[in-house]
């Protein structure tokens, strides 16, 4: 029953992705359209959506209770990096792929896939729990993951440092800033005028449909025929879809046995987000560091397509946790 419900929940997601794919293929969207959508979502719609959701669904008491979720999500990320690093050594992944491999195992596409998926499965009431994983994923990606890719430049000489510089703008993107502003509003109990709340709500409602159309455009540009399943790809996908959700599930179960259980919806949200596809920006990061762009693109494409199959399976299994 849970499997059927999960399949039905992602039908809408799939259809909107197909819409973006088809409209891109028939030429309705030009080469700049996906970039424009991405900027609109990241810089305007998503911060607005997060602000409204925090004010609607969070209280100070609930905010404090979310701290335990951060412990589990950060714990899962740390363990994931350790296992991914060991896998790189054992599998002898070649330079130019190592940073991409480890990022695929640990970091997920929480914005363009994780967010609309979570809303479709659990509703907007789950957004505060989603934000827990989003914060963890953002810090992990831009405080550490980006350096794994930049320091894996196969063109640099041995002992030479990567070209990546610490960028606070990356660590504090607009969606996270929207969350922080909402927290200030919440803590200070500041009122939100109706006109402001209505405007932010309308703009925030653009996030899910535009995100799904964006994914369809990306898939159309990547080309489904370019998908490959070599050894490095298979193990990276196993790390993303199997290892990552198992690690955080075990941490949550261990915490519950120690008397630190979290709400069922929060548990399900963290596990589902841990099984989301790979980062959409990996090909860009790989290109900047002379890494294997084709490998990065293949991982993003294959993980994005496979998540359609993975989600119902994950949703069925977490019923037993």
ZAROGU-364145 format. One line per 8 residues: number of its first residue (from 1); their letters; for each residue x, y, z of N, C-alpha, C. Coordinates in nm, 3 decimals, decimal comma, padded with zeros to 5 digits. Each point is the difference from the previous one (the first is absolute). Example, Ala and Ser with C-alpha at 12.3 -4.5 7.8 and 13.67 -1.06 7.14 Angstrom:
<recs>
1> AS> 01,319:-00,569:00,780:-00,089:00,119:00,000:00,090:00,120:00,000 | -00,035:00,105:-00,072:00,082:00,119:00,006:-00,077:00,109:00,073
</recs>
This chain:
<recs>
1> XXXXXXXX> 00,083:-00,121:00,000:-00,083:00,121:00,000:00,086:00,126:00,000 | 00,105:-00,001:00,084:00,089:00,115:00,007:00,072:00,022:-00,133 | 00,032:-00,114:-00,067:00,068:00,010:-00,129:-00,091:00,068:-00,102 | -00,127:-00,043:-00,004:-00,096:00,057:-00,096:-00,023:00,148:00,028 | -00,014:00,035:00,129:-00,019:00,140:00,038:00,117:00,086:-00,042 | 00,122:-00,053:00,016:00,120:00,073:-00,037:00,007:00,021:-00,151 | -00,037:-00,105:-00,074:00,000:00,011:-00,146:-00,098:00,108:-00,045 | -00,119:-00,001:00,060:-00,102:00,100:-00,035:00,047:00,140:00,035
9> XXXXXXXX> 00,077:00,013:00,109:00,046:00,132:00,044:00,099:00,061:-00,096 | 00,077:-00,084:-00,072:00,101:00,057:-00,088:-00,047:00,006:-00,145 | -00,125:-00,042:-00,027:-00,052:00,011:-00,137:-00,003:00,145:-00,044 | -00,047:00,089:00,088:-00,005:00,143:-00,032:00,140:00,054:-00,026 | 00,094:-00,042:00,085:00,139:00,043:-00,018:00,052:-00,044:-00,136 | -00,024:-00,125:-00,033:00,048:-00,055:-00,127:-00,063:00,072:-00,119 | -00,131:00,026:00,005:-00,069:00,064:-00,112:00,052:00,142:-00,023 | 00,030:00,072:00,107:00,051:00,137:-00,016:00,143:00,000:-00,051
17> XXXXXXXX> 00,078:-00,102:00,039:00,134:-00,015:-00,056:-00,009:-00,030:-00,150 | -00,094:-00,087:-00,037:-00,020:-00,033:-00,141:-00,043:00,125:-00,079 | -00,082:00,084:00,062:-00,042:00,125:-00,065:00,121:00,086:-00,033 | 00,088:00,019:00,097:00,121:00,078:-00,023:00,088:-00,062:-00,107 | 00,010:-00,133:00,004:00,081:-00,073:-00,099:-00,054:00,021:-00,141 | -00,132:-00,019:-00,017:-00,060:00,010:-00,133:00,004:00,142:-00,055 | -00,030:00,098:00,086:00,000:00,139:-00,046:00,140:00,046:-00,041 | 00,101:-00,053:00,069:00,138:00,031:-00,038:00,035:-00,068:-00,133
25> XXXXXXXX> -00,044:-00,123:-00,017:00,032:-00,074:-00,121:-00,066:00,060:-00,125 | -00,120:00,056:00,016:-00,069:00,058:-00,117:00,038:00,146:-00,022 | 00,089:00,052:00,086:00,055:00,133:-00,025:-00,073:00,116:00,063 | -00,093:-00,025:00,092:-00,069:00,111:00,066:00,093:00,075:00,095 | 00,095:-00,069:00,058:00,094:00,062:00,093:00,136:00,014:-00,067 | 00,056:00,121:-00,001:00,131:00,019:-00,061:00,110:-00,039:00,097 | 00,126:00,017:-00,043:00,115:-00,045:00,079:00,014:00,075:00,132 | -00,055:00,121:00,010:00,016:00,079:00,122:-00,115:-00,019:00,100
33> XXXXXXXX> -00,105:-00,071:-00,042:-00,119:-00,008:00,083:00,024:-00,075:00,131 | 00,072:-00,113:-00,007:00,024:-00,078:00,122:00,082:00,079:00,101 | 00,096:00,078:-00,051:00,080:00,083:00,091:-00,084:00,107:00,067 | -00,095:00,055:-00,075:-00,089:00,102:00,055:-00,091:-00,059:00,107 | -00,054:-00,120:-00,027:-00,085:-00,068:00,098:00,079:-00,028:00,128 | 00,122:-00,048:-00,018:00,084:-00,034:00,114:00,023:00,122:00,089 | 00,029:00,115:-00,062:00,022:00,123:00,077:-00,128:00,044:00,071 | -00,114:-00,009:-00,069:-00,127:00,040:00,059:-00,033:-00,087:00,122
41> XXXXXXXX> 00,022:-00,131:-00,013:-00,029:-00,091:00,111:00,093:00,026:00,117 | 00,129:00,001:-00,027:00,100:00,009:00,107:00,000:00,136:00,070 | -00,016:00,108:-00,077:00,018:00,134:00,056:-00,128:00,069:00,044 | -00,115:-00,045:-00,050:-00,126:00,068:00,031:-00,105:-00,094:00,058 | -00,043:-00,098:-00,080:-00,113:-00,084:00,039:00,028:-00,085:00,124 | 00,116:-00,065:00,004:00,029:-00,089:00,112:00,019:00,074:00,132 | 00,076:00,112:00,003:00,007:00,076:00,126:-00,138:00,044:00,050 | -00,087:00,040:-00,094:-00,136:00,042:00,037:-00,078:-00,117:00,057
49> XXXXXXXX> 00,010:-00,116:-00,065:-00,071:-00,120:00,046:00,047:-00,043:00,138 | 00,129:00,003:00,021:00,056:-00,041:00,129:-00,043:00,095:00,111 | 00,002:00,131:-00,028:-00,040:00,099:00,101:-00,145:-00,024:00,042 | -00,089:-00,015:-00,099:-00,142:-00,020:00,030:-00,022:-00,130:00,077 | 00,067:-00,105:-00,040:-00,019:-00,131:00,064:00,051:-00,001:00,143 | 00,113:00,065:00,024:00,054:00,008:00,137:-00,097:00,074:00,091 | -00,053:00,112:-00,049:-00,093:00,078:00,081:-00,131:-00,075:00,023 | -00,037:-00,085:-00,095:-00,127:-00,073:00,009:00,009:-00,126:00,085
57> XXXXXXXX> 00,112:-00,074:-00,013:00,007:-00,132:00,060:00,094:-00,012:00,120 | 00,083:00,100:00,024:00,096:-00,010:00,110:-00,040:00,086:00,119 | 00,035:-00,048:00,118:-00,009:00,077:00,124:00,137:-00,010:00,066 | 00,024:00,082:00,101:00,129:-00,005:00,068:00,026:-00,137:00,059 | -00,104:-00,060:00,058:00,016:-00,133:00,060:00,035:-00,104:-00,106 | -00,069:00,007:-00,116:00,026:-00,095:-00,107:00,137:00,022:-00,061 | 00,042:00,127:-00,004:00,131:00,034:-00,054:00,110:-00,065:00,082 | -00,013:00,006:00,131:00,099:-00,061:00,089:00,002:-00,152:-00,018
65> XXXXXXXX> -00,117:-00,059:-00,021:-00,009:-00,145:-00,014:00,066:-00,049:-00,130 | 00,017:00,088:-00,100:00,060:-00,039:-00,126:00,151:-00,022:00,010 | 00,060:00,046:00,110:00,145:-00,012:00,016:00,047:-00,145:-00,003 | -00,084:-00,093:00,050:00,039:-00,140:-00,001:00,009:-00,053:-00,143 | -00,086:00,052:-00,088:00,006:-00,040:-00,140:00,131:00,043:-00,066 | 00,051:00,116:00,039:00,129:00,047:-00,051:00,113:-00,093:00,040 | -00,007:-00,052:00,122:00,103:-00,093:00,048:00,002:-00,126:-00,087 | -00,119:-00,053:-00,030:-00,007:-00,121:-00,083:00,046:00,027:-00,142
73> XXXXXXXX> -00,043:00,112:-00,058:00,036:00,029:-00,139:00,149:00,028:-00,015 | 00,058:00,077:00,093:00,145:00,026:-00,006:00,078:-00,127:00,028 | -00,050:-00,083:00,092:00,065:-00,127:00,027:00,002:-00,088:-00,123 | -00,112:-00,003:-00,074:-00,007:-00,079:-00,122:00,097:00,050:-00,105 | 00,015:00,132:-00,009:00,093:00,060:-00,097:00,144:-00,037:00,033 | 00,038:00,010:00,126:00,138:-00,030:00,041:00,034:-00,147:-00,028 | -00,090:-00,090:00,040:00,022:-00,143:-00,024:00,005:-00,027:-00,150 | -00,087:00,067:-00,076:-00,002:-00,016:-00,144:00,132:00,038:-00,065
81> XXXXXXXX> 00,058:00,112:00,043:00,130:00,043:-00,054:00,109:-00,103:00,029 | -00,001:-00,054:00,121:00,102:-00,099:00,038:-00,010:-00,125:-00,088 | -00,123:-00,051:-00,016:-00,020:-00,120:-00,082:00,031:00,029:-00,147 | -00,040:00,116:-00,048:00,027:00,036:-00,140:00,149:00,011:-00,026 | 00,074:00,057:00,096:00,146:00,012:-00,014:00,065:-00,138:-00,005 | -00,046:-00,091:00,085:00,053:-00,137:00,000:-00,032:-00,069:-00,132 | -00,122:00,023:-00,052:-00,041:-00,061:-00,127:00,088:00,050:-00,115 | 00,033:00,128:00,001:00,087:00,056:-00,103:00,136:-00,069:00,001
89> XXXXXXXX> 00,052:-00,027:00,120:00,130:-00,067:00,013:-00,008:-00,145:-00,046 | -00,103:-00,071:00,045:-00,014:-00,142:-00,034:-00,025:-00,020:-00,149 | -00,086:00,084:-00,056:-00,036:-00,012:-00,142:00,103:00,064:-00,093 | 00,092:00,073:00,060:00,104:00,070:-00,077:-00,061:00,090:-00,107 | -00,095:00,082:00,046:-00,064:00,097:-00,090:00,106:00,099:-00,048 | 00,002:00,027:-00,129:00,106:00,083:-00,056:-00,020:00,148:00,031 | 00,110:00,078:00,001:-00,009:00,146:00,022:-00,094:00,063:-00,101 | -00,075:00,100:00,047:-00,099:00,064:-00,085:-00,139:-00,056:00,025
97> XXXXXXXX> -00,005:-00,118:00,064:-00,128:-00,062:00,035:-00,019:-00,013:00,151 | 00,109:00,008:00,075:-00,008:-00,029:00,143:-00,093:00,095:00,075 | 00,019:00,129:-00,019:-00,084:00,098:00,067:-00,146:-00,012:-00,042 | -00,022:-00,029:-00,128:-00,135:-00,018:-00,052:-00,064:-00,123:00,065 | 00,076:-00,108:00,009:-00,048:-00,124:00,061:-00,045:00,024:00,144 | 00,086:00,065:00,080:-00,031:00,022:00,141:-00,119:00,094:00,018 | -00,010:00,102:-00,086:-00,114:00,092:00,008:-00,130:-00,070:-00,036 | 00,006:-00,092:-00,096:-00,120:-00,074:-00,039:-00,051:-00,086:00,116
105> XXXXXXXX> 00,092:-00,065:00,070:-00,037:-00,086:00,112:-00,062:00,080:00,113 | 00,054:00,119:00,028:-00,037:00,074:00,121:-00,106:00,108:-00,023 | 00,014:00,079:-00,105:-00,083:00,120:-00,018:-00,111:-00,020:-00,103 | -00,119:00,052:00,032:-00,118:-00,024:-00,082:-00,053:00,128:-00,065 | -00,081:-00,019:-00,102:-00,067:00,112:-00,068:-00,127:00,034:00,078 | 00,018:00,069:00,110:-00,113:00,027:00,090:-00,096:00,104:-00,054 | 00,047:00,092:-00,083:-00,084:00,111:-00,045:-00,092:-00,042:-00,114 | 00,056:-00,040:-00,112:-00,080:-00,022:-00,119:-00,072:-00,134:-00,003
113> XXXXXXXX> 00,040:-00,094:00,085:-00,069:-00,129:00,006:-00,047:-00,030:00,141 | 00,088:00,015:00,097:-00,036:-00,032:00,138:-00,119:00,079:00,052 | -00,005:00,129:-00,030:-00,108:00,086:00,050:-00,136:-00,035:-00,061 | -00,014:00,001:-00,134:-00,132:-00,034:-00,056:-00,043:-00,142:00,035 | 00,097:-00,091:00,011:-00,031:-00,138:00,039:-00,057:-00,004:00,141 | 00,062:00,072:00,091:-00,044:00,000:00,139:-00,141:00,058:00,014 | -00,026:00,108:-00,074:-00,133:00,063:00,006:-00,105:-00,094:-00,059 | 00,037:-00,070:-00,108:-00,095:-00,092:-00,063:-00,031:-00,119:00,092
121> XXXXXXXX> 00,099:-00,048:00,072:-00,018:-00,118:00,085:-00,065:00,033:00,134 | 00,044:00,110:00,063:-00,043:00,028:00,137:-00,076:00,131:00,018 | -00,003:00,086:-00,102:-00,068:00,127:00,012:00,091:00,111:00,052 | -00,048:00,124:-00,005:00,080:00,115:00,042:00,034:-00,002:00,148 | -00,076:-00,075:00,079:00,025:-00,006:00,143:00,136:-00,065:00,031 | 00,055:-00,073:-00,098:00,129:-00,066:00,020:00,119:00,090:-00,029 | -00,026:00,123:-00,049:00,109:00,089:-00,041:00,100:00,031:00,111 | -00,043:00,024:00,125:00,101:00,021:00,106:00,098:-00,116:00,014
129> XXXXXXXX> -00,049:-00,123:-00,017:00,088:-00,117:00,008:00,092:-00,006:-00,122 | -00,054:00,041:-00,115:00,083:00,006:-00,120:00,115:00,099:00,020 | -00,029:00,113:00,064:00,101:00,102:00,021:00,118:-00,051:00,082 | -00,027:-00,094:00,090:00,108:-00,060:00,079:00,101:-00,066:-00,093 | -00,050:-00,079:-00,094:00,092:-00,068:-00,092:00,060:00,099:-00,099 | -00,079:00,100:-00,040:00,050:00,100:-00,094:00,120:00,075:00,057 | -00,010:00,041:00,126:00,111:00,071:00,065:00,125:-00,089:00,003 | -00,018:-00,125:00,040:00,112:-00,094:00,006:00,062:-00,018:-00,137
137> XXXXXXXX> -00,084:-00,022:-00,101:00,048:-00,024:-00,136:00,073:00,122:-00,056 | -00,050:00,120:00,029:00,063:00,123:-00,049:00,138:00,019:00,060 | 00,010:-00,016:00,131:00,128:00,014:00,068:00,098:-00,107:-00,050 | -00,047:-00,123:-00,013:00,085:-00,109:-00,046:00,053:00,026:-00,141 | -00,087:00,047:-00,088:00,038:00,021:-00,140:00,100:00,112:-00,016 | -00,030:00,118:00,060:00,080:00,118:-00,027:00,112:00,023:00,100 | -00,002:-00,068:00,112:00,110:00,014:00,096:00,103:-00,111:-00,015 | -00,038:-00,111:-00,065:00,094:-00,112:-00,012:-00,005:-00,068:-00,137
145> XXXXXXXX> -00,120:-00,030:-00,048:-00,014:-00,073:-00,125:00,066:00,069:-00,118 | -00,016:00,132:-00,009:00,058:00,074:-00,113:00,152:-00,008:00,000 | 00,062:-00,011:00,118:00,145:-00,010:00,008:00,049:-00,139:-00,040 | -00,081:-00,102:00,021:00,037:-00,134:-00,045:00,012:-00,004:-00,152 | -00,088:00,073:-00,068:00,005:00,005:-00,146:00,114:00,089:-00,048 | 00,015:00,118:00,060:00,105:00,092:-00,044:00,140:-00,055:00,026 | 00,017:-00,077:00,107:00,131:-00,059:00,032:00,026:-00,130:-00,074 | -00,097:-00,043:-00,082:00,014:-00,122:-00,078:00,030:00,032:-00,146
153> XXXXXXXX> 00,052:00,119:-00,023:00,033:00,046:-00,135:00,110:-00,088:-00,059 | -00,027:-00,080:-00,102:00,103:-00,090:-00,055:00,111:00,073:-00,075 | -00,017:00,130:-00,029:00,101:00,075:-00,074:00,103:00,065:00,091 | -00,028:00,003:00,130:00,094:00,066:00,092:00,115:-00,093:00,034 | 00,113:00,058:00,035:00,116:-00,077:00,038:-00,016:-00,054:00,142 | 00,070:-00,107:00,030:-00,010:-00,064:00,131:00,042:00,098:00,109 | -00,083:00,015:00,100:00,028:00,091:00,111:-00,053:00,139:-00,021 | -00,044:00,029:-00,123:-00,057:00,132:-00,030:-00,142:00,007:00,052
161> XXXXXXXX> -00,036:00,111:00,061:-00,133:00,016:00,056:-00,102:00,031:-00,108 | -00,124:-00,035:00,028:-00,109:00,028:-00,094:-00,025:00,149:-00,008 | -00,076:00,039:-00,100:-00,026:00,142:-00,023:-00,123:00,051:00,073 | -00,069:-00,090:00,072:-00,124:00,041:00,066:00,026:00,096:00,115 | -00,076:00,107:00,009:00,007:00,096:00,109:-00,126:-00,007:00,084 | 00,014:00,025:00,128:-00,117:-00,003:00,088:-00,092:00,116:-00,034 | -00,124:-00,031:-00,027:-00,095:00,101:-00,046:-00,122:00,001:00,091 | -00,010:00,104:00,082:-00,112:00,009:00,094:-00,134:00,008:-00,070
169> XXXXXXXX> -00,001:00,055:-00,124:-00,125:00,009:-00,074:-00,055:-00,139:-00,033 | 00,093:-00,094:-00,023:-00,043:-00,137:-00,028:-00,050:-00,068:00,127 | 00,064:00,031:00,112:-00,038:-00,062:00,127:-00,130:00,060:00,053 | -00,031:00,123:-00,042:-00,123:00,065:00,042:-00,083:00,041:-00,123 | -00,054:-00,098:-00,072:-00,080:00,031:-00,120:-00,132:00,063:00,040 | -00,071:00,064:-00,096:-00,127:00,067:00,030:-00,102:-00,086:00,074 | -00,018:-00,130:-00,034:-00,098:-00,079:00,075:00,035:-00,011:00,149 | 00,128:-00,015:00,030:00,041:-00,010:00,140:-00,014:00,135:00,069
177> XXXXXXXX> 00,028:00,108:-00,073:-00,019:00,134:00,056:-00,148:00,025:00,029 | -00,087:-00,050:-00,089:-00,144:00,012:00,024:-00,040:-00,071:00,128 | 00,060:-00,114:00,025:-00,025:-00,076:00,122:00,048:00,077:00,124 | 00,119:00,059:-00,010:00,056:00,074:00,113:-00,083:00,125:00,031 | -00,045:00,070:-00,104:-00,085:00,118:00,022:-00,131:-00,042:00,067 | -00,056:-00,112:-00,045:-00,124:-00,050:00,059:00,020:-00,034:00,148 | 00,116:-00,056:00,034:00,029:-00,033:00,140:00,004:00,126:00,086 | 00,060:00,107:-00,053:00,004:00,127:00,073:-00,143:00,050:00,023
185> XXXXXXXX> -00,082:-00,005:-00,104:-00,140:00,042:00,012:-00,073:-00,082:00,106 | 00,031:-00,131:-00,001:-00,067:-00,092:00,093:00,042:00,026:00,144 | 00,130:00,014:00,021:00,052:00,020:00,135:-00,047:00,133:00,059 | -00,004:00,104:-00,084:-00,040:00,132:00,047:-00,152:00,020:-00,001 | -00,073:-00,101:-00,047:-00,147:00,006:-00,008:-00,049:00,121:-00,079 | 00,068:00,028:-00,111:-00,037:00,113:-00,084:-00,120:-00,037:-00,087 | -00,094:00,092:-00,019:-00,118:-00,029:-00,083:00,035:00,006:-00,149 | -00,071:-00,079:-00,078:00,015:00,004:-00,146:-00,131:00,052:-00,059
193> XXXXXXXX> 00,002:00,119:-00,060:-00,123:00,058:-00,057:-00,064:-00,094:-00,101 | -00,131:00,005:-00,012:-00,071:-00,088:-00,092:00,046:00,016:-00,143 | 00,023:00,125:-00,041:00,041:00,023:-00,139:00,137:-00,065:-00,028 | 00,088:00,005:00,099:00,132:-00,060:-00,016:-00,010:-00,153:-00,001 | -00,081:-00,053:00,091:-00,017:-00,145:00,008:-00,062:-00,056:-00,127 | -00,101:00,071:-00,053:-00,065:-00,046:-00,122:00,095:00,004:-00,120 | 00,076:00,108:-00,010:00,096:00,013:-00,111:00,105:-00,110:00,006 | 00,058:-00,021:00,119:00,102:-00,103:00,016:-00,056:-00,139:-00,025
201> XXXXXXXX> -00,126:-00,022:00,039:-00,063:-00,130:-00,022:-00,017:-00,029:-00,148 | -00,051:00,098:-00,074:-00,019:-00,018:-00,145:00,133:-00,028:-00,070 | 00,102:00,077:00,035:00,132:-00,019:-00,061:00,059:-00,135:00,042 | -00,016:-00,033:00,126:00,054:-00,127:00,050:-00,064:-00,122:-00,063 | -00,126:00,014:-00,042:-00,070:-00,112:-00,063:00,056:-00,036:-00,137 | 00,088:00,085:-00,053:00,062:-00,029:-00,129:00,108:-00,106:00,011 | 00,051:-00,024:00,121:00,117:-00,085:00,018:-00,019:-00,140:-00,058 | -00,103:-00,070:00,043:-00,015:-00,140:-00,040:-00,020:-00,018:-00,150
209> XXXXXXXX> -00,098:00,068:-00,064:-00,017:-00,022:-00,145:00,122:00,043:-00,082 | 00,060:00,112:00,034:00,117:00,045:-00,076:00,120:-00,093:00,020 | 00,016:-00,054:00,121:00,110:-00,093:00,027:-00,014:-00,125:-00,085 | -00,120:-00,053:-00,010:-00,023:-00,122:-00,075:00,016:00,023:-00,150 | -00,046:00,114:-00,048:00,020:00,033:-00,142:00,149:00,017:-00,028 | 00,072:00,058:00,093:00,145:00,017:-00,014:00,071:-00,134:-00,014 | -00,039:-00,098:00,082:00,061:-00,133:-00,009:-00,023:-00,060:-00,138 | -00,122:00,015:-00,052:-00,030:-00,051:-00,134:00,088:00,063:-00,106
217> XXXXXXXX> 00,025:00,131:00,013:00,086:00,070:-00,095:00,142:-00,053:00,007 | 00,049:-00,021:00,124:00,136:-00,052:00,019:00,014:-00,138:-00,063 | -00,100:-00,085:00,020:00,004:-00,134:-00,058:-00,002:00,006:-00,152 | -00,078:00,094:-00,055:-00,005:00,015:-00,146:00,135:00,045:-00,054 | 00,067:00,090:00,072:00,130:00,050:-00,045:00,109:-00,107:00,015 | -00,008:-00,080:00,108:00,102:-00,102:00,024:-00,012:-00,113:-00,102 | -00,122:-00,032:-00,038:-00,020:-00,108:-00,097:-00,003:-00,136:00,068 | -00,109:-00,070:-00,011:-00,015:-00,129:00,066:00,091:-00,107:-00,061
225> XXXXXXXX> 00,041:00,019:-00,125:00,087:-00,098:-00,065:00,143:00,003:00,054 | 00,033:00,106:00,073:00,138:00,014:00,050:00,023:-00,077:00,130 | -00,104:-00,064:00,053:00,011:-00,070:00,128:00,091:-00,122:-00,012 | 00,092:-00,013:00,095:00,092:-00,114:00,005:00,004:-00,056:00,142 | 00,026:-00,131:00,009:00,010:-00,064:00,131:00,134:-00,073:00,012 | 00,107:00,079:00,017:00,131:-00,062:00,024:00,016:-00,027:00,149 | 00,114:-00,056:00,039:00,021:-00,040:00,140:-00,011:00,117:00,095 | 00,067:00,111:-00,030:00,000:00,117:00,089:-00,141:00,059:00,014
233> XXXXXXXX> -00,076:-00,004:-00,107:-00,137:00,051:00,004:-00,089:-00,087:00,088 | 00,011:-00,131:-00,016:-00,083:-00,093:00,077:00,026:00,013:00,150 | 00,127:00,006:00,039:00,031:00,009:00,143:-00,039:00,136:00,058 | 00,013:00,105:-00,079:-00,043:00,132:00,046:-00,151:00,003:00,021 | -00,074:-00,062:-00,091:-00,146:-00,005:00,012:-00,043:-00,087:00,119 | 00,072:-00,108:00,024:-00,030:-00,083:00,118:00,022:00,081:00,128 | 00,105:00,081:-00,001:00,026:00,085:00,116:-00,109:00,102:00,021 | -00,051:00,056:-00,109:-00,106:00,103:00,008:-00,134:-00,058:00,042
241> XXXXXXXX> -00,039:-00,110:-00,064:-00,135:-00,052:00,022:-00,012:-00,107:00,107 | 00,112:-00,063:00,036:-00,004:-00,109:00,099:00,073:00,038:00,128 | 00,128:00,036:-00,013:00,081:00,029:00,118:-00,051:00,120:00,078 | -00,022:00,111:-00,069:-00,038:00,125:00,068:-00,128:-00,014:00,082 | -00,110:-00,053:-00,056:-00,121:-00,016:00,081:00,014:-00,103:00,111 | 00,081:-00,105:-00,023:00,019:-00,102:00,104:00,075:00,059:00,119 | 00,102:00,081:-00,027:00,080:00,059:00,108:-00,086:00,089:00,089 | -00,080:00,088:-00,061:-00,080:00,091:00,083:-00,113:-00,076:00,070
249> XXXXXXXX> -00,051:-00,105:-00,064:-00,102:-00,083:00,066:00,057:-00,067:00,125 | 00,121:-00,053:-00,010:00,063:-00,066:00,114:00,028:00,100:00,112 | 00,039:00,121:-00,037:00,025:00,103:00,101:-00,129:00,037:00,073 | -00,109:00,014:-00,075:-00,129:00,035:00,060:-00,047:-00,112:00,092 | 00,015:-00,125:-00,043:-00,042:-00,114:00,082:00,085:-00,011:00,126 | 00,129:00,026:-00,014:00,089:-00,002:00,116:-00,038:00,109:00,099 | -00,030:00,121:-00,053:-00,041:00,110:00,086:-00,130:-00,030:00,072 | -00,095:-00,065:-00,071:-00,128:-00,036:00,061:00,020:-00,099:00,114
257> XXXXXXXX> 00,092:-00,095:-00,019:00,027:-00,098:00,105:00,064:00,063:00,123 | 00,062:00,118:-00,022:00,063:00,072:00,111:-00,095:00,101:00,063 | -00,126:00,000:-00,048:-00,100:00,091:00,056:-00,007:00,135:-00,069 | 00,053:00,009:-00,123:-00,002:00,127:-00,074:-00,073:-00,017:-00,132 | -00,122:-00,051:00,007:-00,079:-00,021:-00,121:-00,046:00,134:-00,058 | -00,021:00,002:-00,131:-00,050:00,120:-00,068:-00,136:-00,033:-00,062 | -00,081:00,102:-00,033:-00,131:-00,025:-00,059:00,009:-00,085:-00,127 | -00,103:-00,079:-00,025:-00,002:-00,090:-00,116:00,021:00,075:-00,131
265> XXXXXXXX> -00,067:00,115:-00,018:00,014:00,075:-00,124:00,142:00,053:-00,018 | 00,063:00,041:00,109:00,138:00,047:-00,009:00,092:-00,114:-00,040 | -00,020:-00,118:00,060:00,080:-00,116:-00,034:-00,015:-00,035:-00,147 | -00,124:-00,003:-00,050:-00,024:-00,035:-00,139:00,060:00,104:-00,094 | -00,010:00,127:00,037:00,057:00,107:-00,083:00,151:-00,014:-00,012 | 00,068:-00,023:00,111:00,146:-00,013:-00,002:00,044:-00,118:-00,084 | -00,072:-00,112:00,011:00,038:-00,119:-00,076:-00,024:00,021:-00,149 | -00,115:00,058:-00,035:-00,031:00,025:-00,141:00,100:00,098:-00,061
273> XXXXXXXX> 00,034:00,106:00,073:00,097:00,097:-00,050:00,138:-00,062:-00,017 | 00,033:-00,094:00,088:00,130:-00,067:-00,010:00,009:-00,087:-00,125 | -00,117:-00,035:-00,058:-00,004:-00,083:-00,120:-00,027:00,081:-00,127 | 00,003:00,133:00,011:-00,024:00,085:-00,117:00,118:-00,010:-00,098 | -00,020:00,037:-00,128:00,105:-00,009:-00,102:00,120:00,090:00,030 | 00,105:-00,015:-00,083:00,123:00,077:00,018:-00,017:00,147:-00,032 | 00,096:00,080:00,045:-00,002:00,145:-00,017:-00,006:00,040:-00,148 | -00,089:00,093:-00,031:-00,013:00,047:-00,138:00,120:00,083:-00,044
281> XXXXXXXX> 00,073:00,058:00,097:00,112:00,089:-00,035:00,131:-00,075:-00,019 | 00,001:-00,132:00,019:00,127:-00,074:-00,011:00,071:00,015:-00,134 | -00,071:-00,005:-00,113:00,071:00,019:-00,128:00,068:00,136:-00,008 | -00,065:00,103:00,057:00,059:00,134:-00,002:00,126:00,003:00,085 | -00,007:-00,057:00,120:00,116:-00,005:00,090:00,112:-00,082:-00,062 | -00,035:-00,110:-00,065:00,101:-00,086:-00,063:00,070:00,073:-00,114 | -00,076:00,076:-00,077:00,057:00,074:-00,113:00,098:00,106:00,048 | -00,034:00,067:00,111:00,087:00,104:00,053:00,133:-00,057:00,051
289> XXXXXXXX> 00,001:-00,127:00,038:00,121:-00,061:00,054:00,061:-00,102:-00,095 | -00,036:00,008:-00,127:00,053:-00,089:-00,104:-00,026:-00,147:00,032 | -00,110:-00,027:00,069:-00,035:-00,137:00,034:-00,074:-00,068:-00,114 | -00,049:-00,121:00,027:-00,070:-00,079:-00,101:-00,146:00,048:-00,009 | -00,022:00,098:-00,087:-00,133:00,060:-00,014:-00,102:-00,103:-00,051 | 00,042:-00,086:-00,090:-00,090:-00,102:-00,054:-00,047:-00,094:00,111 | 00,093:-00,038:00,088:-00,035:-00,087:00,112:-00,098:00,070:00,094 | 00,025:00,128:00,030:-00,088:00,076:00,089:-00,139:00,014:-00,061
297> XXXXXXXX> -00,007:00,031:-00,129:-00,129:00,015:-00,067:-00,076:-00,132:-00,001 | 00,072:-00,109:-00,024:-00,063:-00,132:-00,002:-00,059:-00,035:00,136 | 00,071:00,033:00,108:-00,049:-00,028:00,134:-00,126:00,081:00,032 | 00,001:00,127:-00,038:-00,118:00,085:00,024:-00,120:-00,052:-00,078 | 00,023:-00,034:-00,126:-00,110:-00,047:-00,086:-00,056:-00,134:00,048 | 00,089:-00,097:00,023:-00,046:-00,134:00,041:-00,067:00,003:00,137 | 00,055:00,075:00,093:-00,060:00,004:00,134:-00,135:00,071:-00,004 | -00,013:00,101:-00,086:-00,127:00,071:-00,012:-00,109:-00,091:-00,058
305> XXXXXXXX> 00,036:-00,081:-00,096:-00,097:-00,092:-00,061:-00,032:-00,115:00,096 | 00,102:-00,056:00,064:-00,020:-00,115:00,088:-00,079:00,033:00,126 | 00,000:00,127:00,041:-00,071:00,035:00,122:-00,150:-00,030:-00,010 | -00,051:-00,002:-00,124:-00,141:-00,030:-00,022:-00,031:-00,142:00,047 | 00,097:-00,090:-00,015:-00,016:-00,138:00,045:00,036:-00,013:00,147 | 00,101:00,075:00,043:00,052:-00,012:00,136:-00,100:00,048:00,104 | -00,068:00,112:-00,027:-00,089:00,060:00,100:-00,110:-00,094:00,049 | -00,074:-00,067:-00,090:-00,103:-00,092:00,051:00,058:-00,111:00,087
313> XXXXXXXX> 00,121:-00,048:-00,038:00,064:-00,105:00,079:00,036:00,051:00,139 | 00,059:00,120:00,005:00,039:00,058:00,128:-00,124:00,026:00,087 | -00,106:00,054:-00,061:-00,122:00,027:00,074:-00,064:-00,128:00,056 | 00,013:-00,109:-00,074:-00,052:-00,128:00,048:00,081:-00,053:00,117 | 00,132:00,013:-00,009:00,087:-00,054:00,103:-00,005:00,078:00,131 | -00,016:00,134:-00,008:00,004:00,078:00,124:-00,125:-00,021:00,085 | -00,099:-00,066:-00,057:-00,120:-00,032:00,081:00,035:-00,098:00,112 | 00,113:-00,070:-00,018:00,040:-00,102:00,099:00,102:00,052:00,099
321> X> 00,042:00,126:-00,016:00,101:00,057:00,091:-00,068:00,045:00,130
</recs>
